Amino acid sequence: MQTRNRFMDDIGQLMTNAMGVAQGARAEAETAFKSMMDRWMADRDFVTREEFDAVRAMAQKAREENEALKARIEALEGK
């Protein structure tokens, strides 16, 4: 016959509760850290990948237009 040990049941319940609290604290710490990093990055005026790609595309188009205009000027000066 097996008897239940109340002390062991209490220790088990305590450990279960402690793990729940630890997981909650971990989630809260991760949220706080992410929020802090978001604020830090916003203060540094970093650009998003989408903004960077848009400016890069504009610069590429401007370079191509400059090369076309340079060729046109050279052709006009050659006449």
Backbone as a printed PyTorch tensor [residue, N CA C, xyz], in Angstrom:
tensor([[[  0.8330,  -1.1770,   0.0000],
         [  0.0000,   0.0000,   0.0000],
         [  0.8840,   1.2490,   0.0000]],

        [[  0.5080,   2.1450,  -0.8490],
         [  1.3120,   3.3520,  -0.9870],
         [  0.5850,   4.5100,  -0.3230]],

        [[  1.3140,   5.2660,   0.4630],
         [  0.7240,   6.4360,   1.1040],
         [  1.3010,   7.6760,   0.4530]],

        [[  0.5450,   8.7060,   0.4650],
         [  1.0070,   9.9660,  -0.1320],
         [  1.7260,  10.7630,   0.9370]],

        [[  2.8420,  11.2720,   0.5840],
         [  3.6350,  12.0700,   1.5000],
         [  3.2890,  13.5370,   1.2500]],

        [[  2.6730,  14.1660,   2.1960],
         [  2.2270,  15.5430,   2.0360],
         [  3.4200,  16.4840,   1.8220]],

        [[  4.5040,  16.2300,   2.4970],
         [  5.6900,  17.0700,   2.3400],
         [  6.1880,  17.0310,   0.8970]],

        [[  6.2700,  15.8320,   0.3190],
         [  6.7410,  15.7050,  -1.0600],
         [  5.7490,  16.3470,  -2.0350]],

        [[  4.4630,  16.2190,  -1.7630],
         [  3.4580,  16.8770,  -2.5960],
         [  3.6260,  18.3940,  -2.5550]],

        [[  3.8820,  18.9270,  -1.3740],
         [  4.0820,  20.3730,  -1.2270],
         [  5.3380,  20.8310,  -1.9530]],

        [[  6.4070,  20.0520,  -1.8380],
         [  7.6580,  20.4010,  -2.5360],
         [  7.4210,  20.3710,  -4.0510]],

        [[  6.7370,  19.3740,  -4.5360],
         [  6.4320,  19.2760,  -5.9650],
         [  5.5990,  20.4510,  -6.4400]],

        [[  4.5940,  20.8050,  -5.6610],
         [  3.7500,  21.9540,  -6.0210],
         [  4.5530,  23.2470,  -6.0030]],

        [[  5.4350,  23.3830,  -5.0250],
         [  6.2900,  24.5690,  -4.9270],
         [  7.1970,  24.6870,  -6.1510]],

        [[  7.7820,  23.5540,  -6.5570],
         [  8.6680,  23.5710,  -7.7250],
         [  7.8870,  23.8960,  -9.0000]],

        [[  6.6880,  23.3680,  -9.1140],
         [  5.8520,  23.6640, -10.2810],
         [  5.5220,  25.1550, -10.3390]],

        [[  5.1590,  25.7100,  -9.2070],
         [  4.8560,  27.1420,  -9.1550],
         [  6.0860,  27.9870,  -9.4580]],

        [[  7.2500,  27.5530,  -8.9440],
         [  8.4900,  28.3000,  -9.1840],
         [  8.8330,  28.3030, -10.6720]],

        [[  8.6120,  27.1860, -11.3480],
         [  8.8890,  27.1300, -12.7890],
         [  7.9530,  28.0550, -13.5540]],

        [[  6.6980,  28.1200, -13.1360],
         [  5.7530,  29.0310, -13.7890],
         [  6.1680,  30.4790, -13.6230]],

        [[  6.6140,  30.8230, -12.4090],
         [  7.0750,  32.1890, -12.1440],
         [  8.3300,  32.4850, -12.9590]],

        [[  9.2510,  31.5160, -13.0390],
         [ 10.4930,  31.7180, -13.7930],
         [ 10.1920,  31.9220, -15.2730]],

        [[  9.2620,  31.1580, -15.8230],
         [  8.9060,  31.3240, -17.2380],
         [  8.2540,  32.6830, -17.4800]],

        [[  7.4190,  33.1160, -16.5620],
         [  6.8030,  34.4320, -16.6890],
         [  7.8290,  35.5420, -16.6180]],

        [[  8.8040,  35.3970, -15.7090],
         [  9.8610,  36.4040, -15.5800],
         [ 10.7180,  36.4410, -16.8420]],

        [[ 10.9720,  35.2690, -17.4150],
         [ 11.7640,  35.2120, -18.6450],
         [ 11.0500,  35.9360, -19.7790]],

        [[  9.7660,  35.6730, -19.9340],
         [  9.0020,  36.3280, -20.9980],
         [  8.9690,  37.8410, -20.7880]],

        [[  8.8190,  38.2610, -19.5500],
         [  8.7940,  39.6940, -19.2550],
         [ 10.1480,  40.3380, -19.5330]],

        [[ 11.2260,  39.6420, -19.1850],
         [ 12.5700,  40.1620, -19.4390],
         [ 12.8270,  40.2710, -20.9410]],

        [[ 12.3990,  39.2720, -21.7190],
         [ 12.5850,  39.3310, -23.1600],
         [ 11.8160,  40.5000, -23.7720]],

        [[ 10.6020,  40.7160, -23.3040],
         [  9.7900,  41.8250, -23.8070],
         [ 10.4360,  43.1670, -23.4740]],

        [[ 10.9330,  43.2960, -22.2420],
         [ 11.5750,  44.5420, -21.8270],
         [ 12.8430,  44.7920, -22.6380]],

        [[ 13.6390,  43.7380, -22.8680],
         [ 14.8760,  43.8920, -23.6330],
         [ 14.5740,  44.2840, -25.0770]],

        [[ 13.5680,  43.6330, -25.6870],
         [ 13.2010,  43.9690, -27.0700],
         [ 12.7240,  45.4130, -27.1580]],

        [[ 11.9420,  45.8460, -26.1970],
         [ 11.4610,  47.2240, -26.1790],
         [ 12.6240,  48.2010, -26.0500]],

        [[ 13.5780,  47.8740, -25.1810],
         [ 14.7440,  48.7340, -24.9880],
         [ 15.5710,  48.8140, -26.2750]],

        [[ 15.7560,  47.6820, -26.9480],
         [ 16.5280,  47.6760, -28.1890],
         [ 15.7990,  48.4480, -29.2980]],

        [[ 14.4850,  48.3200, -29.3640],
         [ 13.7170,  49.0780, -30.3520],
         [ 13.8700,  50.5800, -30.1350]],

        [[ 13.7970,  51.0110, -28.8780],
         [ 13.9800,  52.4410, -28.5700],
         [ 15.3930,  52.8890, -28.9150]],

        [[ 16.3880,  52.0650, -28.5830],
         [ 17.7850,  52.4140, -28.8560],
         [ 18.0080,  52.5550, -30.3640]],

        [[ 17.4740,  51.6220, -31.1310],
         [ 17.6560,  51.6890, -32.5830],
         [ 16.9060,  52.8750, -33.1810]],

        [[ 15.7370,  53.1900, -32.6590],
         [ 14.9770,  54.3390, -33.1600],
         [ 15.7300,  55.6400, -32.8890]],

        [[ 16.4190,  55.7140, -31.7660],
         [ 17.1890,  56.9160, -31.4280],
         [ 18.4100,  57.0780, -32.3180]],

        [[ 18.8800,  56.0100, -32.9400],
         [ 20.0830,  56.0580, -33.7630],
         [ 19.7830,  56.3910, -35.2180]],

        [[ 18.5360,  56.5900, -35.5580],
         [ 18.1230,  56.9310, -36.9240],
         [ 18.5630,  55.8860, -37.9480]],

        [[ 18.5120,  54.6180, -37.5760],
         [ 18.7800,  53.5520, -38.5320],
         [ 17.6330,  53.4950, -39.5250]],

        [[ 17.9450,  53.0660, -40.7310],
         [ 16.9030,  52.9320, -41.7450],
         [ 16.4800,  51.4730, -41.8340]],

        [[ 15.2650,  51.2770, -42.3090],
         [ 14.7860,  49.9130, -42.4990],
         [ 15.3580,  49.3630, -43.7990]],

        [[ 15.2670,  48.0750, -43.9670],
         [ 15.7660,  47.4400, -45.1870],
         [ 15.0030,  47.9450, -46.4090]],

        [[ 13.6990,  48.1710, -46.2420],
         [ 12.8870,  48.6530, -47.3580],
         [ 13.3320,  50.0490, -47.7830]],

        [[ 13.6010,  50.9240, -46.8050],
         [ 14.0650,  52.2780, -47.1320],
         [ 15.4230,  52.2210, -47.8250]],

        [[ 16.3140,  51.3700, -47.3350],
         [ 17.6270,  51.2380, -47.9390],
         [ 17.5240,  50.7600, -49.3860]],

        [[ 16.7030,  49.7460, -49.6190],
         [ 16.5460,  49.2150, -50.9750],
         [ 15.9510,  50.2590, -51.9200]],

        [[ 15.0100,  51.0700, -51.4170],
         [ 14.3890,  52.1020, -52.2530],
         [ 15.4170,  53.1530, -52.6500]],

        [[ 16.2380,  53.5990, -51.7180],
         [ 17.2590,  54.6100, -52.0210],
         [ 18.3180,  54.0290, -52.9440]],

        [[ 18.6590,  52.7720, -52.7370],
         [ 19.6380,  52.1300, -53.6050],
         [ 19.1290,  52.0490, -55.0440]],

        [[ 17.8520,  51.7260, -55.2030],
         [ 17.2630,  51.6600, -56.5470],
         [ 17.2540,  53.0440, -57.1940]],

        [[ 16.9350,  54.0750, -56.4110],
         [ 16.9440,  55.4460, -56.9390],
         [ 18.3470,  55.8480, -57.3710]],

        [[ 19.3520,  55.4840, -56.5900],
         [ 20.7340,  55.8200, -56.9380],
         [ 21.1630,  55.0970, -58.2090]],

        [[ 20.7760,  53.8390, -58.3360],
         [ 21.1150,  53.0870, -59.5490],
         [ 20.4720,  53.7280, -60.7760]],

        [[ 19.2100,  54.1210, -60.6590],
         [ 18.5150,  54.7630, -61.7760],
         [ 19.1810,  56.0950, -62.1240]],

        [[ 19.5920,  56.8650, -61.1200],
         [ 20.2570,  58.1480, -61.3640],
         [ 21.5920,  57.9300, -62.0760]],

        [[ 22.3410,  56.8810, -61.6610],
         [ 23.6060,  56.5830, -62.3400],
         [ 23.3740,  56.2460, -63.8120]],

        [[ 22.3570,  55.4460, -64.0810],
         [ 22.0570,  55.0750, -65.4600],
         [ 21.6520,  56.2930, -66.2820]],

        [[ 20.8490,  57.1840, -65.6920],
         [ 20.4490,  58.4080, -66.3960],
         [ 21.6550,  59.3020, -66.6490]],

        [[ 22.5580,  59.3940, -65.6780],
         [ 23.7670,  60.2110, -65.8560],
         [ 24.6380,  59.6570, -66.9850]],

        [[ 24.7570,  58.3430, -67.0350],
         [ 25.5590,  57.7480, -68.1040],
         [ 24.9160,  58.0060, -69.4710]],

        [[ 23.5870,  57.9210, -69.5420],
         [ 22.8910,  58.1810, -70.8080],
         [ 23.0660,  59.6450, -71.2150]],

        [[ 22.9560,  60.5630, -70.2540],
         [ 23.1380,  61.9860, -70.5600],
         [ 24.5810,  62.2800, -70.9710]],

        [[ 25.5240,  61.6220, -70.3290],
         [ 26.9300,  61.8240, -70.6820],
         [ 27.1710,  61.3660, -72.1190]],

        [[ 26.6110,  60.2230, -72.4840],
         [ 26.7660,  59.7270, -73.8540],
         [ 26.1050,  60.6800, -74.8470]],

        [[ 24.9490,  61.2270, -74.4700],
         [ 24.2440,  62.1600, -75.3530],
         [ 25.0600,  63.4360, -75.5360]],

        [[ 25.6360,  63.9600, -74.4490],
         [ 26.4650,  65.1790, -74.5380],
         [ 27.6750,  64.9170, -75.4190]],

        [[ 28.3200,  63.7830, -75.2120],
         [ 29.4870,  63.4510, -76.0320],
         [ 29.1160,  63.3460, -77.5070]],

        [[ 27.9390,  62.8030, -77.7680],
         [ 27.4970,  62.6870, -79.1730],
         [ 27.2190,  64.0590, -79.7580]],

        [[ 26.6130,  64.9550, -78.9850],
         [ 26.3220,  66.3040, -79.4740],
         [ 27.6120,  67.1070, -79.6530]],

        [[ 28.5500,  66.9400, -78.7570],
         [ 29.8190,  67.6840, -78.8840],
         [ 30.6480,  67.1470, -80.0330]],

        [[ 30.4660,  65.8990, -80.3490],
         [ 31.2250,  65.3060, -81.4670],
         [ 30.7820,  65.8050, -82.8160]],

        [[ 29.5680,  66.3350, -82.9450],
         [ 29.0550,  66.8050, -84.2400],
         [ 29.6530,  68.1070, -84.6370]]])
